[in-house]
């Protein structure tokens, strides 16, 4: 057989082998399990964690001591950003569900106010005596009765929205090409880029009975992405090859939204339940921080020291001046509301809330690989 014949025979055999291999992956007739092919992948289901999930679960010991019930209302996407191909919204529409999950992690008693369609339908059927009573001891044919006061009310509710989505706050990149000057010489190229975006959230905590806004939170989180690519082009005798290799990664945008929601819920819960300032705090920015070194966040530590010093009470004077008392006008007695906590409005902007590593934890409950980017 001539060399040309062997060449075409080898090509035919290669194509036949590829066809047989593809035939083994996909079939035109279903197998005994009713499938044309076996799907790939086998990753197990894991819990959806953020760097604040550990602190949320730590609060269970405090939240169970106070019977405060919290509801979650609408936390909508107010950014108005859509995909360029009209395939949907850029950001999740389920921020309210994320807030419910965060409150559940913290052990806060929840009452449903977000989707009451099923309860309203059940109430309608019960009002028309269409739902039977599931208690056999009360006799057959009995119907469910509507009892006054059977639905517990909420003490506070959370509402708000995702208010910011800023693309490409800053980006940086570099690229280069090089190679031999001859026509058939080897040539190569490489490029790398970094870019940053952010999302913002505004939440408020409202007293259900008075509709007074007792707490307001506004947080934002930056999201980073990178792209690296390299390629080479060369001639090998009568043939040539062109190969390239690249890698790109973007921090999950929807996970960033969940992280912002959980941080906001943490701050609101800590004030609502009077949780001590240092309770459930992480080891970050302390001597026990596994990632800290001698120069890590010196400015943050100095700022915290100044804040602590400013918060200390002034020393009492040696000879206090006499105090002039003035009798306050009589006020009618008002009984305190049960299961509620008075929140001081002037503490909304406590400096501890501005600490970027407050409640932040590097512990990953699922795999121990670390939740801080790039840390193993």
Backbone torsions as a table, in degrees:
resi	resn	phi	psi	omega
1	UNK	NA	136.0	-179.3
2	UNK	-70.9	164.8	179.7
3	UNK	-63.1	-34.9	178.4
4	UNK	-67.1	-37.8	177.7
5	UNK	-66.0	-42.2	178.5
6	UNK	-63.1	-36.1	179.8
7	UNK	-61.8	-46.7	-179.3
8	UNK	-70.7	-32.8	177.3
9	UNK	-65.9	-42.8	178.8
10	UNK	-62.7	-40.7	179.2
11	UNK	-64.9	-40.5	-179.8
12	UNK	-65.6	-42.0	178.7
13	UNK	-63.4	-39.4	179.4
14	UNK	-64.7	-42.8	178.2
15	UNK	-65.2	-38.3	178.7
16	UNK	-65.4	-41.8	178.9
17	UNK	-64.2	-39.2	178.3
18	UNK	-65.1	-39.9	179.2
19	UNK	-64.7	-41.0	179.2
20	UNK	-64.9	-39.1	179.4
21	UNK	-64.5	-42.4	177.6
22	UNK	-67.3	-34.0	178.1
23	UNK	-63.0	-32.7	178.6
24	UNK	-72.7	-19.8	179.8
25	UNK	-87.6	-39.8	-176.1
26	UNK	-130.2	135.9	179.0
27	UNK	-124.8	149.0	178.3
28	UNK	-79.9	-11.4	177.3
29	UNK	-119.9	138.8	-178.5
30	UNK	-70.1	150.9	177.4
31	UNK	-84.3	-170.7	-176.3
32	UNK	-68.7	-13.1	175.3
33	UNK	-92.1	-1.8	179.1
34	UNK	85.5	17.3	-178.4
35	UNK	-119.4	150.1	174.5
36	UNK	-82.5	-26.6	-179.3
37	UNK	-153.7	163.9	177.6
38	UNK	-94.9	122.9	-179.2
39	UNK	-67.1	149.2	179.0
40	UNK	-85.9	169.5	176.3
41	UNK	92.8	153.1	178.1
42	UNK	-162.7	26.6	-179.0
43	UNK	-66.9	133.6	179.6
44	UNK	-74.9	162.2	176.0
45	UNK	-79.7	130.6	-179.8
46	UNK	-126.1	164.9	177.5
47	UNK	-71.7	149.9	-177.3
48	UNK	-90.2	99.6	-172.5
49	UNK	-103.6	151.6	169.9
50	UNK	-128.8	170.2	177.7
51	UNK	-62.8	-7.1	-178.1
52	UNK	-108.0	-0.2	-177.7
53	UNK	-66.3	-37.5	179.9
54	UNK	-62.6	-43.9	178.6
55	UNK	-66.4	-35.0	177.8
56	UNK	-62.4	-45.2	-179.5
57	UNK	-68.2	-29.6	178.3
58	UNK	-63.1	-27.7	-176.3
59	UNK	-75.4	-6.2	179.5
60	UNK	-55.7	-36.7	-178.3
61	UNK	-66.9	-20.0	179.4
62	UNK	-98.1	-40.0	-175.2
63	UNK	-69.2	-29.7	-179.6
64	UNK	-71.5	-11.2	-179.3
65	UNK	-85.1	-13.2	-180.0
66	UNK	-125.5	125.1	-177.8
67	UNK	-82.7	58.0	177.3
68	UNK	-92.2	130.7	179.8
69	UNK	-105.6	133.8	-175.8
70	UNK	-123.7	139.3	174.2
71	UNK	-115.6	157.5	178.3
72	UNK	-119.0	125.3	177.2
73	UNK	-98.1	-147.8	-176.4
74	UNK	-78.5	125.0	170.4
75	UNK	-120.7	88.6	-168.4
76	UNK	-91.7	166.9	174.2
77	UNK	-92.3	106.5	-179.1
78	UNK	-99.9	10.2	-179.7
79	UNK	-75.0	-29.8	-179.2
80	UNK	71.1	15.2	-176.8
81	UNK	-89.3	131.1	177.4
82	UNK	-120.3	159.7	174.9
83	UNK	-65.8	148.8	-177.1
84	UNK	-65.3	-25.2	179.5
85	UNK	-94.8	14.0	178.2
86	UNK	60.2	30.7	179.2
87	UNK	-87.8	-4.2	178.3
88	UNK	146.6	-169.5	-178.3
89	UNK	-80.4	152.2	176.6
90	UNK	-70.9	-37.5	-174.6
91	UNK	-111.8	158.7	-179.9
92	UNK	-63.0	148.1	173.9
93	UNK	-100.0	10.2	-176.1
94	UNK	-111.9	33.3	179.8
95	UNK	-63.2	-32.8	178.0
96	UNK	-63.6	-38.8	178.2
97	UNK	-67.1	-36.0	176.0
98	UNK	-63.2	-39.4	178.2
99	UNK	-65.3	-38.8	176.9
100	UNK	-62.6	-42.9	178.9
101	UNK	-64.3	-38.6	178.6
102	UNK	-64.2	-43.7	177.9
103	UNK	-64.1	-36.9	177.9
104	UNK	-65.9	-39.9	176.6
105	UNK	-60.0	-35.5	-179.4
106	UNK	-81.4	-4.1	179.2
107	UNK	77.6	19.0	180.0
108	UNK	-77.7	129.5	176.6
109	UNK	-62.8	127.5	-177.0
110	UNK	-110.7	145.4	168.9
111	UNK	-123.3	140.1	-173.3
112	UNK	-80.7	123.9	173.0
113	UNK	-134.9	-5.9	-175.4
114	UNK	-78.8	-45.6	179.1
115	UNK	-135.2	98.2	-178.9
116	UNK	-107.6	19.5	-175.5
117	UNK	-62.7	-42.6	-179.4
118	UNK	-67.1	-43.9	179.8
119	UNK	-62.8	-39.3	178.7
120	UNK	-66.7	-37.7	177.0
121	UNK	-67.2	-41.0	177.0
122	UNK	-62.2	-40.5	178.8
123	UNK	-64.5	-38.7	178.2
124	UNK	-64.3	-44.8	178.6
125	UNK	-64.5	-41.5	179.8
126	UNK	-66.2	-36.7	178.6
127	UNK	-65.2	-30.4	176.8
128	UNK	-90.8	9.6	177.3
129	UNK	59.5	37.2	-180.0
130	UNK	-98.5	-15.5	-179.7
131	UNK	-99.0	125.7	-178.4
132	UNK	-76.6	157.5	176.5
133	UNK	-83.1	129.0	-177.3
134	UNK	-88.1	19.5	177.8
135	UNK	-107.9	101.5	-175.1
136	UNK	-61.9	-27.8	-176.0
137	UNK	-67.4	-16.3	179.1
138	UNK	-91.0	5.6	174.4
139	UNK	97.8	149.7	179.8
140	UNK	-71.6	155.2	176.7
141	UNK	78.3	2.1	179.5
142	UNK	-76.4	158.2	-177.3
143	UNK	-119.0	160.2	179.5
144	UNK	-71.7	131.9	179.9
145	UNK	-96.7	146.0	177.2
146	UNK	-90.3	116.3	-176.8
147	UNK	-101.7	131.1	177.5
148	UNK	-65.6	136.7	177.3
149	UNK	75.8	19.0	-177.9
150	UNK	-81.9	-15.0	-179.0
151	UNK	-103.3	119.0	178.6
152	UNK	-70.8	146.4	179.3
153	UNK	-93.2	169.4	178.3
154	UNK	-97.5	150.4	173.8
155	UNK	-90.8	-36.8	179.1
156	UNK	-140.8	158.7	172.5
157	UNK	-140.6	154.4	-177.0
158	UNK	-111.6	130.8	175.2
159	UNK	-139.8	167.6	179.3
160	UNK	156.6	-150.3	-179.1
161	UNK	-175.9	164.9	173.0
162	UNK	-85.4	116.5	-168.7
163	UNK	-111.4	-9.2	-178.1
164	UNK	-137.6	140.5	168.5
165	UNK	-150.5	99.3	-175.3
166	UNK	-110.6	120.1	-178.5
167	UNK	-87.9	143.2	170.1
168	UNK	49.3	59.1	174.9
169	UNK	-57.7	-42.8	175.2
170	UNK	-156.4	142.7	178.0
171	UNK	-139.0	153.6	178.5
172	UNK	-144.2	143.0	-178.5
173	UNK	-152.6	162.0	178.0
174	UNK	-149.2	144.5	179.0
175	UNK	-148.3	156.2	179.5
176	UNK	-157.6	149.9	177.3
177	UNK	-129.9	146.3	178.7
178	UNK	-163.5	166.2	179.3
179	UNK	162.4	-178.4	180.0
180	UNK	-73.6	152.5	-177.3
181	UNK	-80.8	-17.2	179.7
182	UNK	-68.4	159.5	-176.3
183	UNK	-62.8	-42.7	-177.2
184	UNK	-101.1	21.5	179.4
185	UNK	-77.4	160.3	180.0
186	UNK	-72.2	141.4	-179.7
187	UNK	-136.0	149.9	-179.0
188	UNK	-145.9	162.9	179.2
189	UNK	-147.5	154.1	178.4
190	UNK	-152.2	147.2	179.3
191	UNK	-151.6	153.4	177.8
192	UNK	-150.4	146.6	-179.6
193	UNK	-149.8	151.0	174.9
194	UNK	-129.6	143.4	177.4
195	UNK	-147.4	152.2	-174.4
196	UNK	-131.2	138.1	173.3
197	UNK	-133.6	178.7	178.7
198	UNK	-152.5	161.0	173.2
199	UNK	-126.7	150.1	-179.9
200	UNK	-130.2	150.8	-175.6
201	UNK	-137.4	139.6	173.7
202	UNK	-127.2	120.4	178.7
203	UNK	-123.8	154.4	174.3
204	UNK	-139.0	145.8	178.3
205	UNK	-106.7	125.0	-171.6
206	UNK	-119.6	135.4	173.0
207	UNK	-71.9	121.3	-174.3
208	UNK	-64.3	-38.0	-175.5
209	UNK	-75.4	-39.2	-175.1
210	UNK	-106.2	-10.7	-175.7
211	UNK	60.0	23.3	175.3
212	UNK	-81.3	131.4	176.2
213	UNK	-78.3	109.6	-173.8
214	UNK	-98.5	-12.1	178.9
215	UNK	-157.7	143.4	179.7
216	UNK	-135.3	135.7	-179.9
217	UNK	-128.3	135.9	173.1
218	UNK	-136.1	113.9	-177.4
219	UNK	-131.2	155.3	173.0
220	UNK	-139.8	154.0	179.4
221	UNK	-134.6	134.6	176.1
222	UNK	-87.3	148.8	-177.4
223	UNK	-125.6	134.0	-175.7
224	UNK	-115.8	147.9	175.0
225	UNK	-141.2	156.0	178.7
226	UNK	-144.8	158.9	179.5
227	UNK	-145.0	131.0	-179.4
228	UNK	-130.5	135.8	-179.1
229	UNK	-148.1	141.3	177.7
230	UNK	-144.8	147.9	-179.5
231	UNK	-150.1	160.8	-179.5
232	UNK	-142.9	143.9	-179.9
233	UNK	-134.3	132.2	-176.3
234	UNK	-157.3	155.8	173.6
235	UNK	-101.0	137.1	174.5
236	UNK	-123.3	91.5	-178.7
237	UNK	67.2	-119.6	-179.7
238	UNK	-90.1	1.6	-179.0
239	UNK	-121.7	168.3	176.2
240	UNK	-140.3	161.0	175.4
241	UNK	-139.4	150.6	179.2
242	UNK	-135.7	110.0	-176.8
243	UNK	-123.2	144.7	178.1
244	UNK	-142.2	154.8	-179.1
245	UNK	-142.2	136.0	-178.0
246	UNK	-148.9	162.0	178.1
247	UNK	-150.7	136.4	177.3
248	UNK	-139.2	150.3	-179.5
249	UNK	-152.3	143.1	176.5
250	UNK	-133.6	128.2	175.5
251	UNK	-55.6	132.7	-175.7
252	UNK	-57.7	123.5	-176.5
253	UNK	-68.3	-43.4	-177.9
254	UNK	-69.4	-31.6	175.3
255	UNK	-68.1	-32.4	174.9
256	UNK	-64.3	-39.7	176.4
257	UNK	-62.3	-43.2	178.5
258	UNK	-62.0	-39.3	179.8
259	UNK	-63.8	-42.3	178.9
260	UNK	-64.5	-40.9	178.8
261	UNK	-63.0	-45.1	-178.3
262	UNK	-65.8	-38.1	177.6
263	UNK	-63.8	-42.5	179.5
264	UNK	-64.7	-42.5	178.3
265	UNK	-63.9	-38.3	177.5
266	UNK	-58.8	-47.7	-178.0
267	UNK	-64.5	-43.1	179.3
268	UNK	-65.5	-42.5	-178.8
269	UNK	-65.9	-39.5	-178.0
270	UNK	-63.4	-36.3	177.2
271	UNK	-78.2	-39.0	-176.7
272	UNK	-63.4	-36.4	-177.6
273	UNK	-103.2	11.3	176.7
274	UNK	55.3	44.4	-179.6
275	UNK	-77.2	134.3	-179.4
276	UNK	-55.7	151.1	-173.1
277	UNK	-61.2	-37.3	-176.1
278	UNK	-93.1	0.1	179.9
279	UNK	-72.1	142.4	176.6
280	UNK	62.1	15.7	179.2
281	UNK	-74.7	150.6	180.0
282	UNK	-84.4	174.3	178.3
283	UNK	-83.3	-1.7	-179.1
284	UNK	-64.2	143.6	179.5
285	UNK	64.4	24.1	174.6
286	UNK	-126.9	176.3	178.6
287	UNK	-66.6	-18.1	179.7
288	UNK	-93.1	4.2	178.7
289	UNK	-68.7	118.9	-177.4
290	UNK	-68.2	-15.2	-177.5
291	UNK	-106.3	-1.1	-175.5
292	UNK	-84.8	151.9	171.7
293	UNK	-131.9	-171.3	-172.9
294	UNK	-63.8	-28.1	-176.2
295	UNK	-106.9	8.6	-173.3
296	UNK	-76.3	119.3	174.8
297	UNK	53.6	47.4	178.4
298	UNK	-62.0	-39.4	-178.3
299	UNK	-65.4	-38.1	179.1
300	UNK	-64.8	-40.8	179.0
301	UNK	-64.8	-41.9	179.0
302	UNK	-63.7	-39.7	178.1
303	UNK	-64.1	-40.4	177.8
304	UNK	-65.5	-37.4	178.3
305	UNK	-64.6	-40.6	178.1
306	UNK	-65.5	-39.7	178.1
307	UNK	-63.2	-41.4	180.0
308	UNK	-65.2	-42.0	-179.7
309	UNK	-65.2	-37.9	-179.8
310	UNK	-69.1	-26.5	-178.1
311	UNK	-82.0	-10.9	-179.4
312	UNK	-72.4	140.4	-179.8
313	UNK	-67.1	146.8	178.6
314	UNK	-70.3	147.2	179.7
315	UNK	-64.7	142.9	-178.6
316	UNK	-68.7	138.8	177.5
317	UNK	-66.9	151.3	-177.5
318	UNK	-66.5	-35.5	-179.9
319	UNK	-127.0	89.9	-177.1
320	UNK	-65.2	141.5	178.7
321	UNK	-73.1	148.9	178.9
322	UNK	-63.4	140.5	-177.2
323	UNK	-95.9	129.8	176.5
324	UNK	-91.2	114.9	-178.9
325	UNK	-92.5	139.5	177.3
326	UNK	-126.3	125.5	-175.7
327	UNK	-71.2	129.1	179.4
328	UNK	-78.0	148.8	178.3
329	UNK	-64.1	148.9	-178.0
330	UNK	-65.4	138.4	179.0
331	UNK	-122.2	142.1	176.9
332	UNK	-65.0	143.2	-177.6
333	UNK	-72.0	134.9	175.6
334	UNK	-123.4	122.6	-179.7
335	UNK	-67.9	136.5	179.5
336	UNK	-66.3	143.0	177.3
337	UNK	-69.8	141.2	178.2
338	UNK	-77.7	147.8	173.0
339	UNK	61.6	29.7	176.9
340	UNK	-128.9	160.2	-179.6
341	UNK	-127.8	131.0	177.3
342	UNK	-77.3	123.8	-179.8
343	UNK	-109.3	133.6	-179.6
344	UNK	-85.0	125.7	-176.2
345	UNK	-64.9	-32.1	-176.2
346	UNK	-69.2	-11.1	-179.8
347	UNK	-93.4	7.0	-177.7
348	UNK	-62.1	-38.0	-176.3
349	UNK	-102.8	42.8	176.8
350	UNK	-57.3	138.8	-176.9
351	UNK	-62.8	-26.3	179.3
352	UNK	-64.4	-25.1	178.5
353	UNK	-70.9	-20.6	-179.7
354	UNK	-89.3	-3.1	177.3
355	UNK	-70.3	117.0	-174.8
356	UNK	-66.2	-21.6	-177.9
357	UNK	-108.1	16.5	173.5
358	UNK	-68.5	129.6	-179.2
359	UNK	71.3	-6.3	-174.9
360	UNK	-73.2	134.7	-178.9
361	UNK	-132.7	141.5	178.0
362	UNK	-91.8	-0.6	-177.0
363	UNK	-78.1	130.9	176.4
364	UNK	-109.2	113.6	-176.5
365	UNK	-69.3	-15.4	-175.3
366	UNK	-93.0	-41.7	-173.7
367	UNK	-137.4	-9.5	180.0
368	UNK	71.6	12.4	-178.5
369	UNK	-82.0	-8.8	178.3
370	UNK	95.2	138.0	179.9
371	UNK	-98.6	-11.3	175.7
372	UNK	-84.2	130.7	-170.0
373	UNK	-54.2	130.5	174.4
374	UNK	80.6	3.0	-178.3
375	UNK	-102.3	128.5	179.0
376	UNK	-102.6	NA	NA
